[in-house]
């Protein structure tokens, strides 16, 4: 299974930066020595220290400890009419998604990943008709194969008017699309980027959300500004969906709303 995108130290680091705290001031509030703080942020797990710091950072200590000890692995199967295409981008991996209607073969692509090949192979072998390509945000790893996919598939690409990507048409948050029998609603989920978009998909066999880097299984994407606002927004726009909604993040494994509400240290 795809490993989680972030370990406990990544999570602590994101919360620390998000709350605008220095390591020294957070250590003092948590009653930790600077050395203990360095060890923790460097990836050396110590449960009591992690719990103290989690409390200062308003993370769920139980969820953080569970994740640190390997106790959180979201149990999710990729649905039948979906492909999660994971490609390498430098030292990391990035996800793109292909979703189709079994009845008429109309398909949509969400983000491009670093390499068009797995998506193009899937489209050809499944004999799909791709009608639209949607971007969650403008970061290079998510749009790297845009030109190739547009050229090879002759498909229209879309991005948010709040974060337009060259070579795409733009939509306003809240706009609705459809692909085959799937309805695709756009929701603004900023924080990682100003126009970050979540695509909420409802179809005959599927309720899913393509969330980009807003939320990962067990973590969140790096928030550039308004950390508190981003958390509130994710809770409302993504975790407000029904528990069984499949979440498809830009990095790491698939998950569900219910599992993130129970296990993600930022929200549990
Ligand atoms: Fe990103």
Boltz pocket constraint, residues with backbone or C-beta under 6 A from the ligand:
constraints:
  - pocket:
      binder: B
      contacts: [[A, 137], [A, 139], [A, 192], [A, 213], [A, 221]]
      max_distance: 6.0
